[in-house]
Amino acid sequence: MDRKRSSAAEISTWCAVAIGFITLALAYTVRGALSLAMPLWQVEFGWSRSFISGIAAAALLVMAVVAPFAGRLADRRGPRSLLIFGLGAVGIGVFLAAVAHREVAPWLLPVGFAGVAAIGFGVIAQHTVAAAIAQRAVTNRGLAIGIGTAGSTAGQLFLMPLLAIMMQTGEWRRAFVLLGAACLLLIPVTWVLLGRQAGPTGPAVVGRGGSHSDRSSLRRLAQSPAFHAIHWSYTLCGFTTSGVIETHLMPYATLCGFGTLPSATSYGVLSALNLVGMIAAGWMSDRLHRPALLAFIYVARALAFILLIFVANSYPLLIVFAVLFGLFDYSTVPVTSSYLASRMGTEVLGLSMGILSAGHAIGAAAGAWAGGALYDLSGDYNLLWPVSAGLALVAAILVIGLSDSQRIGNKVGNPIEA
């Protein structure tokens, strides 16, 4: 009986890993498509780069509002209905953006992308997938989370160059329609693969306690110095990754004279190393001191930003940056999720990661807006890179002193001291 139960839990875990990987791949590809379309939207709609950056920032702020609620629902009810709702929102939002024209309803683009689709982005997020996997995983939790959340880079790796080829001819609408259709087609697959099983610490257990449980959970997180350190470092993480790099790397590469397809190729290289970095970081989080690992990641990210300052017209140097930054871009996710699962408990992992994701999105919104504003003021990104490097170093300082008893093998949902 125990063997059957263990086998069922393992199947449940890897189903969650698989569907989390695929849904994140699509959602993050749609998010990245804005960066590719930015120059086209400037020409077609007559919008400034800071205005388009504002669309990205608005989407991130919507995600910040949605993230904690989505995380708590993942704790209580499991991920299936959340992910299905998110796929529908992203698909509809993308379709709305695709039908916008300068002469007819141009407002549909920001409403579709920064409104409807952004709600879906907040639901189909790394914290939702991480919580779903952590609720099920009994062993190798960090590795499982690393593989599942690596979907956030895999879609950009395989789909972004294809989107760039389509957009070279100005056909950004066709690319958006295809992405929206893929999201809607994935809904029945998600329904079947995730099923109703919640895993070892499912929502039926987690959901008991009602609003008092929510208040108690929030109070425990608010009173934890470790959670505060992780939260503020993760907010700075959002500025330097989703805000600065996801929004402005490809426009910067185009500004350097590399063209749309080479720029997208460099982003594809970054995404490929992201995939490797997330899985490797997940594996290491099961074996190493996780706060020290996080601090190392932030320091390495800061050094990569310094390298970006010297890219200028050197495409090989841009590729070197993509390799280095890619290894340390999203690799914080499995380490942070694994650390909070054992430090705070899996029964509040969705909530805690949702709050972190809200901070990450706010930091990302600040980074996206700051990049566009600095570009409009100076005509380049020369100040953005050293500022980002400095913030990455601050994030490293925040986490380096945290303790980690590394009792990953504890019973799922049993927190180490807060």
Secondary structure, DSSP 8 states (H G I E B T S, - for coil): -HHHHHHHHHHHHHHHHHHHHHHHHHHHHHHHHHHHHHHHHHHHH---HHHHHHHHHHHHHHHHHHHHHHHHHHHHH-SHHHHHHHHHHHHHHHHHHHT--SSS-TTHHHHIIIIIIHHHHHHSSHHHHHHHHHHH-SS-HHHHHHHHHTHHHHHHHHHHHHHHHHHTTT-HHHHHHHHHHHHHHHHHHHHHHH-S---TT-HHHHTTTHHHHHHHHHHHHHT-HHHHHHHHHHHHHHIIIIIIIHHHHHHHHHHTT--HHHHHHHHHHHHHHHHHHHHHHHHHHTTS-HHHHHHHHHHHHHHHHHHHTT-TT-HHHHHHHHHHHHHTSSTHHHHHHHHHHHHT-GGGHHHHHHHHHHHHHHHHHHHHHHHHHHHHHHSS-TTHHHHHHHHHHHHHHHHHT------TTS-TT-----
